[in-house]
Amino acid sequence: MPDVLIAGAGPAGAIAALVLARAGVRVMLFDRARFPRDKLCGDTINPGALAILQRLGIAEVASGGLSVDGMIVTGESGVRCQARYGGGVHGRALRRCAFDVALLTAARRAGAIVEEGVLVRGPAVDGGTVRGLIVATRQHRDCRIAAPIVIAADGGSSRVARALGLAAPARRPRRWAVGAYFSDVDHEGSGCFGEMHVRRGRYIGVAPLPGGFTNACVVTADRGALRDPSALLLDTLKREPLLAPRFAASRLLSRPVCLGPLAVASREWLESTAGIEAAPASDNPSASVAIAIVEAVPIVMQVPGERAMPSSTSRQAQSSIVPARSSAQYFQASLPLPSTPPR
């Protein structure tokens, strides 16, 4: 029987699997997608996350990225703030389809079992306790897989967290993101910066990528505009004075993708039951998930550094699970379920 099951093979799940497998834990990782696959994302990794990858000895997973000098943030009134990271550090910009594959490869090399194209239907629950996961096999049959510990790293719409009443769409803010890739965007030759342009009722993200590509995304609370995602994104770029000249000669390379609502609300009972501070609703529930997972997993398993740990120890450590402050949630067989669904 596996010691740990992980739902979701994005950065959070892959890094959790990597750290656990290196510690000698028997871990299985599931994702409904087959990799590589595109994922709506800002496609940038900040210096803090890069430092963690370096500490884990897998800095090469971001080696193909474009070096990012810092951030540019603008406001509707004409305010513009440009800041470099400084101290000789940089971020990295690369497409999620490449980054996720590199992380999964590292997890596999560490000994994790990765199951692609497998849908996690939800947690396996007996007598009010989590006993594992229920997955849909490639033969379209439900299969129950048992394990003492389950990690839900399957994003803001996590089937595991929602089934257990631990997370739900936030009442507010309710915003949706629409993004796509472009070529031939003018980046002004002033270095490589991530960009955030904050406007009334929306904000626009722009990130240069290797190969002359650009990630552009608009986040809005106007649900009606989502009826035509392409028109929403292209019209926003065309009407924005700062961006219109830079995108004038650009070519749309991918069909715009819509994601949302973005914010996720966590249950207050998680704080009182597990003794940790519950994460507030956030417009970007996946932000810093990989960092939080890396920091939390060694605490969960009570392993200093990467010392090998026999699988029996992981069962003894169930009572000391410390969930990360992120959209990834941890569950143990002895943790009672909430008596009421999230509000």
N, C-alpha and C positions, 0 to 999 in steps of 0.2 A: 504494500500500500504506500502511495506517496506520502511524504510528510507535509507538503504544501501544494495547494492548487492555486493557480493564478488565472483569473479571467481578464483577458486583454493583453495584447502583446505589443502595445506602443512603448514609448520610452519608460513609463512607470513600471509596467509589467516586466519588460525585458531586463531592466537594471535590477529589479527585485529578484528575478530568477538568477541573474548572474551572481549577485552577492550570496544568495542562499546556496546555489550549487557549489560555489567555491568553498563554502563552509561545510560541505559534506552532506547537505540536506537533499533529500530526494524531492525534486520539484518538477511539476508539470505545468506548462503554460499553454493557454488556449486562445485562439482568435478566430473570428468568423471569416476574416479576410485571408487572402493568399498574397504573400509578399513577393515583389514590391507592389505597393498600392499607394495611390495619391491620397493625401489627407489635408483637409483645409486647416491651415496653420500659418503662423507668422514666419516660419522657416528660419528662425534665428536662434542661436544659443548664446546666452550671456556669459561673461567671463567667470562668474561663480560656478555655473554648470560645467564649463570647460575645465575648471580646476578640479572638480569632482571626477570628471572623466580621466583626468591626468592621474589623480590619486588612485583610481581603480586600475590604472595601467591600460586603459583602452582609449587613450587620446586619439588614436588613429581612426576611430569611427567618425571623427569630424574633420579629418585631414583634407578631404576634398572640398571643404567649404571655402567661401570667400571671407577674408578677414574683415571684420566690422570694427570701425574706429569708435563708434559711439551712437548717440541718438540725436535726432532733430525733432522738436515738438513745436507746433505752431497753433495759434489761436485764431478765432474768427476776426478779432479786432486788428490783426496784423502783427501780434506778438510772435516772436520767433526765438526759440532757445536751442542752441546747439552745444552739446557737451561731449567731450571725448572721455573715454573710460580712464585714461591716464595710467601712470605707473607702469607703462610698458605692456599693459594687458589689452587684449582685444576679444571681441565676440567672434562668432562664426555664423555665416549664412549658408544654408544648404537645404535642398528639398527634403521633406520628410520621407519621401519614398526611398531615398538613399540612406538617410540617417537611421531609419527604423530597421532596414535590412542589416546594416552594419551592427547595430545593437543586438539583434536576434542572433546573428552569426557568433558574436562574442558570448552570448548566453549559452548557445549550443556547445561551443568549445569548452565552456566551463562545466558542462555535464547536464544542463537542463534539457528536459524533453519538451520540444515545441510542436504543438499540433495546430497546423494552419487549416483554414477552411472548416473549422468546427465551431458551431454556434453554442454558446453557453445560454441555456434557457433560464437558469436561476439557481439558487442555492438548494441543496438537498437538506431538508429539515425534518428532524424526528423529535417529537416530544418537546417542541419549543427550542431546540438547539440545532445549530448548524453542523452537519455531518460531512459535508462535501459539496459537490456541484452536480447538476443535471445538465448534460450536454446532448446535442443532437448529432448523431453519428452521420457519416457520409452516406449511410443507407437510409437516412431519414427516420431513424429510430432513436428514442430517448434512452440515454444510458446514464446510470448513476455511478459517480466515481467518488469514493470515500477518501477523506483526509482529515487530520486533526485541525489543520489551519487552512483558511481560505483567504485569499487576497483579491479584492475587487479593484482591478485597475482598468476597468472597461469604460471609463469616461463619465461625462456628466449624465448620460442616460443609462447608467449601469443597471443591468437587469438584476444583479445581485443586491446592490444597495437599495434599490427601490422595492424589491420584493420583501426585504427585511424591514422596510419602513424607516430606513436610515437617511434617505435622501429623496428629494422630489424637486420638480421645477419651482424656482422661487416665484413668489407673487410679483415681486419687483426687485431689481429692474428686469424687464423683459425685452431683450434685444437679440437680433439675429445677425449673422455675418454672411456676407456673400463675397467670394474671392475667386481669382483666376490668375493664370500666368500670361505674361506679355513678353514680347521681344522689342528691341529698338526703342527703349525708353531712355530719355536723356537724364543722366544722373549728375549733370553739371560739372563733372570733373573735379569735384572738391573733396575727394575722399569717399570712402564707403561708409554710409550711415544708415541705420534704420530710421524710419520716419513715422511720426504719428501726427495727424492733422485733425485737431479737435474742432468740430463745428456744431452749430445748434442742431440737436436731434440726431447727430451721427458723428462718427469719427472714421478716418481713413488711414489705413496702414500701408506703407510701401517699403519693400525690402529688395535690394539688388541681390542677384543670385549668380552662381558660376555660369559661364557660357553665354553671358549677355542677356540672361533672362531676368524678369522682375516679377515679384509677388505683389499683387495689389488687392486690397480687401476693404470693404466698407461695412461698418457695423451700425445698425439702425434699429430704432424702436417702431418704425412704420411697417407694421405687418402687411398692410395692403400692398406696399411696394414689392413684396416678395412674390407676387403673382408673376412677375417677369424679372427674374434675377439678373439676366443679361442687361436689360434696359436700366435697371437700378445701378449696377456697377458702372456701365459705360457712360450713362448720363451724369453720374456723380463726378467721374473723372473729367468729363468734358466741360462741366459747369464750374469746376473749382479753378479759380484764377491761377493759383500756384502750380497746379498739376496739368492743366489743359495743354499748355505749350510743350511740356515734357512728354506727354502721351500722344501728341498730334500725329506723329509718324509711326506710332507703335502698332504692333499686330497682336491680336488676341490669339493665344496659342491653345487655350483649353476652354471647355465649356464652364461658365461660372457655376460654382457649387455653393449651396446654401446650408447653413448650420445654425441650429438654435431651437428653442431659446437657450441662451448661453448660461445664465446664472443658475446655480444649484443651491438649494437650501438643505442644511444638515440638521439632524434631529438634536434637540437640546439634551435628550436623555443620554446621548453618547458621552457628553462631558461628565455628567453625574455618575454614570455607570462605570466608565473606564478610567475616570480620574484625569481626563485631559481636556484641554480647551477645544471646543468644537470649532471647525472652520466656518467663517461667515459666508453668506452668499457672495459669489464673485462672478463677474462677467467672463472670467477666463478660468474655469474650473480645472483646466489641465496645466495651468502655469505652475512651474516649479514642482510638478509632481515627481519628476525624476529625482530632483534634489532631495525631496522629502523622503522618498522611498529609500534612497541610498543611506540617508542618515538614520532612518527608523529601523530598517531590517536588522542591522547588527544588535540593536537594543532588543528587538523582538526575540531574537534567537539567543540572546545573552552570550554573544561571542565577541571577545575583544579582537578588533582587527579582522583578520581572515583566518583565524585558527580553525583547523578542521574540527567538526563537531559530529559525533555519531548521531544517527537518526533518532535513537532513543532519547537523547537529550532534548530534541525539539519537542517531544511530547511532554517532557517535564517542564518546559518553559512556557506552556500554554497560559499559565496564570499571569504572566508578566508581559503580555502583548501590549505595546504602546502604539496606537494608531498615529500615522503621520498627519500633520495639518495640511491636508490636500484632499482632492476628490477621490483618491484611492482610500479604500476602507479595509480594515482587517477584522476578521471574525475568528472566534475560537469555539470549539465544541461546547465549552462550559458557559459561554456568554448568553444570558437570557435574551429573548427577543422582546421588542417593545410591545406593549399591550395595545397601543393605538397607532394608526398610520400617521405619517407626517402631515402637519397642518398646511 
